[in-house]
């Protein structure tokens, strides 16, 4: 049985996150979240796993909002 995790618990858990965590963190769909991770240069590969660096995601979002 899978256990639901509170979004705030996920956000405070660690620096790297999987695609499902990135989707919840940004409120984006899967493809858009993957594109954001690529654009932010936040992809970290560990073996077969693809993870996303939360700090790079946050920095990229901050840069995008400052441009406008």
N, C-alpha and C positions, 0 to 999 in steps of 0.2 A: 504494500500500500504506500502510495506517495504522500508526503506531508506537504501541505501548503506552507510557503514561507512568506512572511510579511515583507513587502517591498523595502521598507526601511531597514530591515535586518539584512537584506541582500546588499543594499547600497553601502552599509557600514562594514560589510564582511571583509572585503579585500580589494586590492588594486586591480587584479585581473578578473574578467568576467566572460562567461560564455555568451553565445548569441541570444539565448533566451533571457538572460539577465540584462544584456544590452537592449533588447527589445522593451523590456519592462522599464529600464532606466530612462530610455528616451521616448517611450510611448510611440514607437515606430513599428512598422511591419518588418518581417524578416529581411526582405530584399533591400529595403531602404536602410535598415540598421547595418547590414553588411556593407553597403555602399558608403555609409557614413564612416564606418571603421576603416575602410580602405582610404577614403579621402583624408581622414585624420592621421593616417599612417600609424594606426594604433594596433595593428595586427601583430600578435605574438604567437608563434607556433611552438608547441611543446609536443613532440612526437606527432601523433595524428590529430591532436586537439588544436583548434583555432580559438584563441582567446583574444580579448580586447583590453587594452590598457585604459583604465578609467581616467587617469590624469591626462593622457593625450586627448581623449574624447572631450573632457571638460575644457581643456585649453583650446581645442579647435572650435568648439561651440562659442566660447568667449570671443575668439578672434572674429568669428562670423557675425556675431551680434554687434561688435564694435565698428565694423565696416559700414554699418547702415546708419 
